[in-house]
């Protein structure tokens, strides 16, 4: 059996993210993802096929001023 590491995160769709967390809202999240290369949040967003997914723990850590690693 494969055991996940402590640092493994489950990526969420934007819809799932906004249903769990009240902030940031859908519009803010989309803007963060769109500008992720310039605002330093690129490690918090994952692209899978045509979908954009969010890594919540990484996103909040980066927004607080920490590093993603």
N, C-alpha and C positions, 0 to 999 in steps of 0.2 A: 504494500500500500504506500502511496506517495503522500508524504506529509508536507503541507505548505510551510514555507518559511515565515518568520515573523513579519518580514517586510512585504509580503505579497498583498496586493490590494485587488479588490474586485472592481473593475471598471463599470461605471454606470452610464446609461444613456442620459441625455439632458432631461428628459421627461421624468425618469426615475429619480435623478438627483434633486430636481425641484419638488418632487413629492415628499422626499425625506427631509431636505433642508429648506428653511424659509429664505435664506440668503446665500448666495446671490440669486436673483430671479432669472427667468429664462432669457430675457433680453440681455441682461448683464453677462450671463454665462456665455451666450453666443458671441458677444463682443469680445470677451476675454479670449475665447478660442480663436476668433478671427484674427486678433492682433497678438496671438501668443508668441510669435517669433520676435516681435519687437518689445513686448512687455515682460519677457522673461518667464512666462508660464508654459512654455512649450512642453515641458516634461510632465505637466498635469493633464495633458490631453493626448489621447491616442486615437489614431485613425484606423478603423477596421472596415475594409471594403468601402462602402459609401457612408458609413456612420462615423460620427465623432463621439468618443466616449470620454468620460471624466474620471480621473483618479482622485477621489475626494480628499483623502488624507494628504496627498501630495499638494493638491490645490490649496488647502487651508494652511499647510506648512509654508508654502511659498508666499502666500498673502500675508502671513505674520512676519515675514522677513527672513525666514530660515532658508536652508538649502534643501533641495529635493533628495539628496543622498544621505 
